[in-house]
Amino acid sequence: MEPADCPRGLLPRPCRVLVLLNPQGGKGKAQQLFQSSVQPLLEEAEISFKLMLTERQNHARELVYAEELGRWDALVVVSGDGLMHEVVNGLMDRPDWETAIQKPLCSLPGGSGNALAASMNYYAGYEQVTNEDLLINCTLLLCRRHLSPMNLLSLHTASGLQLYSVLSLSWGFVADVDLESEKYRRLGEIRFTVGTLFRLASLRIYQGQLAYLPVGSAASRVPASTRVQKGPVDTYLVPLEEPVPSHWTVVSEQNFVLVLVLLHTHLSSEMLAAPMGRCEAGVMHLFYVRAGVSRATLLRLFLAMQKGKHMEFDCPYLVHVPVVAFRLEPKNQRGVFSVDGELMACEAVQGQVHPNYLWMVCGSRDSPSGWDSQRRPPPEEPV
């Protein structure tokens, strides 16, 4: 069957995919698991593939930048969340980024941080699982071929860096745990538990100014910037050197334990950070924890997050707001930013969500309420 004859929002059958795999990801067993658990299922589902192994940081970004995408019906990423971050930014680097970013993507967990795969698993209605069980579930989603539109976060920093996030930006406690636990990556998911305990032992306070545009205020857009910008136009953002628009909310508190912007439900395969569920088109979760929270309370919150029960505590220090844009300005260089699990320098940053900007293999073709009105057309044939 030719791709053009396939139903909209579905990958064709038979299907051709490019698999990008990080052999060093997680416990270092991704390639072995792909061959033993994934490959037989793909062959049975008539999904042919070419396997490319990444050799260094940003290798996947370079590969997809140079790849002839028309050869493939989808790009499959076997690693943690950082490799999908590289792939999406590589697609957005391309001269043909507007069509390249519509190439369907699939996340198969092969790293220690598999939040994106866990979110897809959650949307499909599967139970929360980890390791090989999660890998099998996500492979089955690929075999079923359903595509769903996903939000994309556009980010700009004070130094002029422009990049894109498919999952999260964190500052403070979460970012420190994410990056400081890298040394334990061979432990797999438990690295985050170990990192959390170490960071709780010496809890830090981070000073900064946080502002956001809540859902409902989004009708007020600002004039498009005169600066040349590659990628989608950020209609809610003014230059970082200017104050945020008056209709934005500026958080009065300037001492934080953590700030987290999240596009999906999971922070890792065992951390259901956003139990309120999948975001609508053009919306993301903003969480922050104000200074003053005790170590014991913070530990209880993180333990409860494994089952998505942390919001039930009604903790006065934990705030959640659905937003369409945000700005975060650290007052000093303390702490780091983590974007999709990747390190970023600590400096002023702002961003906004772009609705339904990419396509991912997901469990259902049904969209959450509010998605259809802003939905980008799904790919009918290879880009």
N, C-alpha and C positions, 0 to 999 in steps of 0.2 A: 504494500500500500504506500502510495506517495504521501509525504507529510501534508501536502495541501488538502488531501482527502480526509484527514483526521478531524474528529470533533474538536471544536474550539476548547482550549483549556486542557487538552490532553497531549501527552507525547505520542508520537506515532508508533505503530507496531508493524514491522520490526523497527528497532531504535538504535541509533549510533551515539555513543557518549564518549567524551574524553574524561578519563579519571586522573585526577591530580592527587597524589598520595605522599604524605610526609612520613618516611620510614622511621624517623626519630621521634615522632609524636607520642605523647603519653608514655606507656611502658615500653615503647619500641617494638610493638608486635602488630602494627597496623597492616603491614604487607602480608604477614602470615595469616592474619584473620581475614583479610580480603580474599586471599586465595582459597582458604578453607570454608569460609562462611558466605561470602558475598558472590564470588564468581559462579558457583553452581546455580544460584537463584537467578542471576542475570542471564545465564545461558538458557535456562528453562523458560524465561520470559521473553526470549528473542531480543535481548539487549546486547549488542556487540560493543566492545570497548577497546580503547587504546589506553594503556597504563603509562603514566609519566611520573617518575619519582622526583620530588623536590630535593635539592642538595644544599640549600642555604636559605637564609632569611631573604624574603622578597623574590625568590626564584619563581614562585607561582605567579607573582605579579608580572614578571618579565615574560613568562611563557604565554599567558593569556593576552598580553599586549601584542605579541607577535603572531599569535595563532590565526590560522584561516578558520574562522568560526563556522563558516558555511558547511564544513565537513561534519559538523556535530549537531545532534538534536538537543543535547544538554551537556553541561559541565558538572561533573560529580567530584566533590571534594571529600577526601578521606583523611581526616585529621581533626584537630581541635578547631575552635572558633577563629583563631588567628589566620589560618590558611584561607578560610572563606573571606576574611577581611582583605587579604592580599588579592584574591581573585576579583572581588568587586571593584577594588581600587584600580586594578589593572585594566578592567573593562572600561572604567570611567576615564582612564588615561588616554584611551585610544581616540584617534581622530573621528571615528564613527561611533562614539560613545552612545549616542542616542538609540541606535539600533543594537549595539553590542550588549548593552545592559538588559535588553529584553531576552537574551539567551537564557533559557531555563537553567536553574541551578539546583543542585541536590547536595544536602549535607549528610554524610555518613560518618558517625563518630569514630575517631581514631586517635584522639588526643586525650589530655587530662581534663580540659575544660570543654564540655560538649553541650553547652547551653542551647545553641541553635537547634541541634538535632533533638534535644530533649523537648524543646518547644514544639517542634513539628510532631513529635510523638504524642505530646499532650493534645494538640489540636485534632489529631486523628482519633482521640478517644481511648488510646491505649493507657494501661496502667503505667505509673512511673517506674521505670526500670533503668539499669545501668549496664555498662560494659557490653558483653557480647549480645545480651538480650536487646539492648537498645540498638545495636548495630543491625541485628536481624530485622527488628521492627522497621527501621528506616529504609533498609534494603527492600522490604516488602512494599513500602510506599512507592519507591522508585519503580518496582515491577508493576504496580497498579497505574502508574503514569499520570495521576491527577496533578494538575498545577493550580497554584493559588497565588494571587498578587500579594506582595509584601511591601511594607514601608521601607524607606531609605532615609537615613539621617545625614544631612550635609553639615559639615563642621568647618569652622574658620577660627584660626588662632591669631594672637596679637603679632606673631612673627611673620604672618602672611601664609601660613600653611593652610591648604584646603584638602580635606579628605572626607571619606564617607564611611559611615558605620552601618552594619547590618544588625547589630545586637545591643551594644551598650557603651556608655561612657561613665566611668566611675572616678571619684576623687575621694581621698581620705582612706578610711578603714578598708573598704572593699578593694580599692586599687592596691593598697599596700599588701593585703593578703594575697591577691592575685599574683603580684609580681615578686614578692618576697618568697612565695612558696615554689617558685620555679625550680629551686634547688632540690625539691622533693618530687619532681614531675614523674619519676619512675614509680612512685607510689600510686599513681593514678588519681582518682577523685579524692582520696583521703588526704592528698596534699593540702586541700583547702581547709580541712578540719584542723590539721596540724598548724597551718599558717594562722588560722583564726585564734587558736589558743596562745600562740606566741605573741600575736599583736594585742590580744586582750591583756596580757601580762604587763604591757607597757603602752597603755591606751594614750593616743595622741589627740590633740585638739587642732583643728585646721581653721584658719581665719580666712574669710573671703566674703564677697558680695554675690548673692544669688538673685537672679530675676528670671521671670518666665511669663510666657503668654498662655494663659489658661484656655482650655477649650471653651468656646462661647464668646470669647473676645476676638476670635480669629477673623471676624468680618472686617476689622480695621487693618488694612494693609498699608505698607509704606511704599513710596515711589521706588521703582527699581533703581538700584545703584548705578551710577555712571561708570563705575570701574568694570573693566572687562573681567568676566567670570566665565570659566568653562563649567559646563554642567547645568543642572536646573537652576532657574532663577530663585533666589531666596527672597520671597516677597515680604517676609515679616521681619527681616533683619536690617538694621542700620549699621554703618561702620562701627567697629569696636571702639574707636576713639570718641564716638558720640554717646551721650546718655541713651538708655533704652527709651522707646516711645512712652508717652504718658499713660497709655492704656495697658501697659504691662504691669505685672505685680512684682514689687521689689520686696524681698524677704527682709524684715527688720533685723532678724538674728544674723550675726556675722561669725559666730563660733559654731563649728560643725564637727561631728564625728565622721560623717560620710555624706556624700551627695552621689546619687545614682540616677542616670537617665537610661531607661530600658525600653527597647522596642518590642520585646517578646515576654514570655512568662517566666522563663528560667534563667538563673545565673550560672547554674551548672546542672548536670543531670540529676543531682540530688538536692537542688535548692529551687523550690517553686516560689520565686520572689514576688510574682504578681498573680496571686490567686484570683484576682478580679477578672482575669482572662485576657483573651486576645484583644489587642488594640484595634479600634476602627481605623479607617483610612485617614492618614494625616495626623494621627494622635500617638503619643508615647507616654509612658509612665515616668513621672518624676518622683523619686523618693529622697528624703533627707532626714538625718537624725541630728537633732540639736545637741550641743554640748550640755553636760549635766547628767546624762544618762549613766547609770551605774554599770560597772563591769558585769555584775550578776544579771541585770536586766538585758544587757546587750547579748550576753551568752544565751539567755532564754529565747530571745528573738531569733538568733541564728539557728538554734536547735529546732525551734518551731517552724522555721522557714523550710525545713526538709519536707514537711507535709503541707506547706502553705497555710499554716495556722497563726503566723506571727501577727497578722492584722487583727486577729480576734482579741489580742491583749489590750487594745485601745491605749497603747502606750503614748503618753502626751509628748514624748520626745520624737516619735516617729511620725512623719508627715508624708502623705501620698497625694499627688495632684496629677490629673491627666492634662497634658500640655501639648502645644504645637510647636513651641520654640522656647529656647532658654539662653541665658548668658551666665557664665560663672567666672568671677575675677578673683583669683587667689591674692591675698594680701602680702604673701611672701612666697619663697620657693619651697616651702615645706610640703612634703608629700609629692605624689606623682599622679598623672592621669593614666588610666588604662582604657584604651579604646578597643573593644572586641578582644580584650585580653592582651593587647599589644601596648608597650610603653610609649608614652608621649610626654614631651616636656611640660613642666608645670608653668603655665602662662594663661592669660585670659583666653577664654574660648566661648564661642556661641554656635548655635546650630538650630536648624528647623527640620521638621519631618516633611518628606515628599511622599504623597499618598500613592500606594500601589505601583511603585516605581520599578520593581523587579519581580520576576516570576520564580517561584520555588516549588519543588516537588513537595506536596503536602497531602494530608489524609483525605481531604474532601474538596470538591469543587465549589461547595457552598461557601459564600462569603458572609462574614458577620454583617449585621445591620449597618447601613451607612456606607458600605463599600461600593455597591453598584454604581452610585451616582458619580463617583470619581475614578471609576475603574479604567485602567489603561487596557487597550485591546490585547488579548493574549496572542502569542505567536501562532500563526497558522502553518508556517513553514520555516525552515532554518534561516536564521538571519545571515 
